[in-house]
Amino acid sequence: MRLLRRLPLYALLTLFVGTTSSSLFGQGPPPTARGAFDAPVDAVWSATIEALKGEGYKIREEHRSKGIISARRTRMVGRMNEEEATKELRQIYQPEPRVGIDVRGMSEYYVALTTRIHASEGKTDLDVAAAKITAVFRRRGGAGAPVPVPLTSNGFLEKELIQRVRDRLAHGTSAPTPIAP
């Protein structure tokens, strides 16, 4: 009976050790995506903000002078959404060898994206840094502190954002995003 109670803890520890081991052994740089657009910086800026918001991201920081946008979205898991969460995580994260996706005990996961928009050789470049995906595990009943577990992005979200910006520019975006003070 005690083993059954500790089983989720063992699964969590296995997931944590598996996800942190890749950075310890230096498997190379995290995935990034880059798009080059024949559009002004302001148009790419607006299309990027719209694309992020359209995917449920909340803009956390905008530094137009530096060309940086940071955004984050949170997905609540809960028992009713375990299948949906598992499906999305399989699509966006690179599982470590011998570590699967076990969302039982996961209360939520969040994704943080950072973009850099800048003019380059007559075009506007959009660089998307590797997404930071963090799963959060909590004990049933809320006892104890939440345990964040970093997951390695497989590059899907980064490439998807580039494509959504490309689509928005091709179909025209709405009014430009006002400059934040």
Residue, then its C-alpha position, 0 to 999 in steps of 0.5 A: m500500500r505504501l508503494l502505491r502512495r509513493l508511485p507518483l513521487y517516483a514517477l515525478l523524480t524519474l521525470f525530473v532526473g530525465t529532463t535535467s540530465s540532458s542539460l548536464f551532458g550538453q546535447g547542444p543549443p536549444p532549438t530556435a526558429r527564424g523567419a525573414f519577412d519582406a515586411p516592415v518591422d512594425a507589421v511583423w511586430s503587430a503580426t507577432i503580437e496578434a499570433l501570440k494572443g491568438e494562441g492564448y499567450k499573454i504578453r508579459e514584456e514588450h520592448r519595441s526599441k530592443g525588438i523583444i516580446s515575451a509571452r506566456r500561456t498556462r494550460m490547466v490539466g486537471r483530471m478532465n484534461e489529462e488526455e488533451a494535455t498528454k496530446e499537446l505535450r507529446q507534440i511540443y516537448q522532446p521526451e528524454p530517453r525512457v521517460g514518458i509523459d505522465v500528467r497524473g499529478m500535474s496541475e498545469y504547465y506553462v510555455a514561455l516564448t521570447t521573440r526578437i524582431h529586427a531589420s536585416e538586409g532589407k528584410t525583417d527577421l523574427d527570431v524565436a528563442a527556445a520555448k521554456i516549458t514547465a510542468v507543475f506538479r502538486r500533491r492532491g489536496g494542495a499539501g506541500a509546495p508545487v514542484p516545477v519540472p522543466l521540459t525540453s522544447n522540440g522546436f514545434l512551438e517556435k516554428e508554429l509561431i513563425q508560420r502564424v506570423r507568416d500567415r497573418l502577414a500574407h492575409g493582412t493584419s489589423a491595425p498596428t499594435p500601439i507602442a508601449p510607453 
